[in-house]
């Protein structure tokens, strides 16, 4: 895909911080994956050779965090083999079109979520930064719905570790951390 080294978003109303007044007729200057300047058009110099996007009439905010997502619907199953355009579309429909640039996944199958994250981080598909707990820990006989109900709801069956006490919880959490969860 096309890689833009430097980009200027020009003319929009920029909300750089919830505690500061918006910047009208603003400029956001981006180099690579870093924002290097934010301010009014009169205070931020945009080099002549830089590609600019006219954002007049638009609003620019920082990316949003979604701290409670799940990648356990069937559409995410076998994430390593989902065609890149389809995976990118699913991520856009669920997250990025709403401005989510970072998400925290809870209780999904770690190996599958890791594949989604790896494909995003490699640049193969566009998507948010993903952090994950991996599989959630449950008490014995947790009362989860039967498989038939999960299937009806369109969810993957994810074996969730059952832990009966603090020592089991610590050992299971250590295994998940060793496997790379956040």
C-alpha positions as CSV (number, residue, x, y, z in Angstrom):
1,X,0.0,0.0,0.0
2,X,0.8,3.7,-0.3
3,X,3.0,4.9,2.6
4,X,2.7,8.6,3.3
5,X,5.7,9.9,5.2
6,X,4.3,13.4,6.1
7,X,0.7,14.5,6.0
8,X,-1.0,17.7,7.1
9,X,-4.6,17.8,8.1
10,X,-5.6,21.4,7.5
11,X,-8.6,23.6,8.3
12,X,-10.6,21.4,10.7
13,X,-11.6,22.0,14.3
14,X,-9.1,20.2,16.4
15,X,-9.9,18.9,19.9
16,X,-6.4,18.2,21.1
17,X,-7.4,17.7,24.7
18,X,-10.7,17.5,26.7
19,X,-9.4,20.3,29.0
20,X,-8.5,22.8,26.3
21,X,-10.5,24.9,24.0
22,X,-10.9,23.6,20.4
23,X,-8.5,24.9,17.8
24,X,-10.5,26.4,14.9
25,X,-8.9,26.3,11.4
26,X,-6.3,23.9,12.9
27,X,-3.4,21.9,11.5
28,X,-2.3,18.5,12.5
29,X,1.1,17.6,11.1
30,X,2.0,13.9,11.0
31,X,5.4,12.4,10.2
32,X,5.3,8.7,9.8
33,X,3.2,7.4,12.6
34,X,3.8,10.4,14.9
35,X,1.9,13.7,15.4
36,X,4.7,16.3,15.3
37,X,2.7,19.5,15.5
38,X,-0.9,20.6,16.4
39,X,-2.1,24.2,16.3
40,X,-3.8,26.9,14.4
41,X,-3.1,27.4,10.7
42,X,-1.2,30.6,11.6
43,X,1.0,28.9,14.2
44,X,1.9,25.6,12.4
45,X,4.1,25.9,9.3
46,X,3.3,23.2,6.7
47,X,6.2,22.6,4.4
48,X,5.4,23.2,0.7
49,X,6.2,19.6,-0.4
50,X,3.9,18.0,2.3
51,X,0.6,16.4,1.2
52,X,-2.3,18.2,2.8
53,X,-5.9,17.1,3.3
54,X,-8.5,19.8,3.4
55,X,-10.4,19.2,6.6
56,X,-12.5,22.4,6.5
57,X,-15.9,21.8,8.2
58,X,-14.6,18.6,9.8
59,X,-13.7,17.7,13.4
60,X,-10.4,16.1,14.4
61,X,-10.0,14.4,17.7
62,X,-7.5,12.1,19.3
63,X,-8.1,8.4,18.7
64,X,-10.5,6.7,21.1
65,X,-9.9,3.7,23.3
66,X,-12.4,0.9,23.5
67,X,-11.6,-0.9,26.7
68,X,-14.0,-3.7,26.4
69,X,-14.2,-5.6,23.1
70,X,-14.5,-9.3,22.2
71,X,-13.1,-11.1,19.2
72,X,-15.2,-14.2,19.9
73,X,-17.9,-13.9,17.2
74,X,-17.6,-16.6,14.5
75,X,-16.6,-14.0,12.0
76,X,-13.2,-13.7,13.8
77,X,-12.6,-17.5,13.8
78,X,-9.4,-18.7,12.2
79,X,-8.1,-15.1,11.9
80,X,-4.9,-16.3,10.2
81,X,-6.8,-17.3,7.1
82,X,-9.5,-14.6,6.8
83,X,-8.7,-12.7,3.6
84,X,-7.0,-9.4,4.3
85,X,-9.7,-7.3,2.7
86,X,-12.4,-9.1,4.7
87,X,-10.5,-8.8,8.0
88,X,-9.8,-5.1,7.4
89,X,-13.5,-4.5,6.6
90,X,-14.6,-6.3,9.8
91,X,-12.2,-4.2,11.9
92,X,-13.4,-1.0,10.2
93,X,-17.1,-1.9,10.7
94,X,-16.6,-2.8,14.4
95,X,-14.0,-0.3,15.5
96,X,-12.0,2.1,13.3
97,X,-15.0,3.8,11.6
98,X,-15.9,5.0,15.1
99,X,-12.5,6.4,15.8
100,X,-11.2,3.6,17.9
101,X,-7.4,3.5,17.5
102,X,-6.7,1.2,20.5
103,X,-8.8,-1.6,22.0
104,X,-8.6,-3.9,24.9
105,X,-10.0,-7.4,24.2
106,X,-11.4,-9.4,27.1
107,X,-11.8,-13.2,27.3
108,X,-11.3,-14.1,23.7
109,X,-9.1,-17.0,22.5
110,X,-5.6,-15.6,22.8
111,X,-4.0,-17.4,19.8
112,X,-6.8,-16.1,17.5
113,X,-6.7,-12.5,18.8
114,X,-2.9,-12.6,18.6
115,X,-3.2,-13.5,14.8
116,X,-5.5,-10.4,14.3
117,X,-3.0,-8.2,16.2
118,X,0.0,-9.6,14.3
119,X,-1.7,-9.0,10.9
120,X,-2.4,-5.4,11.9
121,X,1.1,-4.8,13.3
122,X,2.7,-6.2,10.2
123,X,0.8,-3.7,8.1
124,X,-1.1,-6.4,6.2
125,X,-4.5,-5.0,7.4
126,X,-5.5,-1.6,8.8
127,X,-6.8,-1.8,12.4
128,X,-6.5,-0.6,15.9
129,X,-3.7,-1.3,18.4
130,X,-4.9,-4.4,20.3
131,X,-4.2,-5.3,23.9
132,X,-5.7,-8.5,25.3
133,X,-6.3,-10.5,28.5
134,X,-6.6,-13.7,26.5
135,X,-9.0,-16.2,27.8
136,X,-10.9,-15.1,30.9
137,X,-10.6,-17.1,34.2
138,X,-13.8,-18.6,35.5
139,X,-14.8,-20.2,38.8
140,X,-15.7,-23.9,38.6
141,X,-19.3,-24.4,37.4
142,X,-19.6,-20.8,36.3
143,X,-23.0,-21.2,34.7
144,X,-22.0,-20.2,31.2
145,X,-24.7,-20.8,28.6
146,X,-24.7,-24.2,26.9
147,X,-22.8,-24.6,23.6
148,X,-26.2,-24.6,21.7
149,X,-27.0,-21.1,23.0
150,X,-23.5,-19.8,22.3
151,X,-23.8,-21.2,18.7
152,X,-27.2,-19.5,18.3
153,X,-25.7,-16.2,19.4
154,X,-23.0,-16.6,16.7
155,X,-20.1,-17.0,19.2
156,X,-17.0,-19.3,18.9
157,X,-16.6,-21.9,21.6
158,X,-13.6,-20.7,23.6
159,X,-12.5,-23.0,26.4
160,X,-12.1,-20.7,29.4
161,X,-9.8,-21.9,32.2
162,X,-11.6,-22.7,35.5
163,X,-9.7,-21.8,38.7
164,X,-10.8,-22.7,42.1
165,X,-8.4,-20.6,44.2
166,X,-5.8,-17.9,44.2
167,X,-2.9,-20.3,43.5
168,X,-4.7,-21.7,40.4
169,X,-5.6,-18.2,39.3
170,X,-2.0,-17.0,39.7
171,X,-0.6,-20.1,37.8
172,X,-3.1,-19.7,35.0
173,X,-2.5,-15.9,34.7
174,X,1.3,-16.7,34.5
175,X,0.7,-19.1,31.6
176,X,-1.3,-16.5,29.8
177,X,1.3,-13.8,30.4
178,X,4.1,-16.2,29.2
179,X,2.0,-16.8,26.1
180,X,2.1,-13.0,25.4
181,X,-1.1,-11.5,26.7
182,X,-1.1,-8.0,28.1
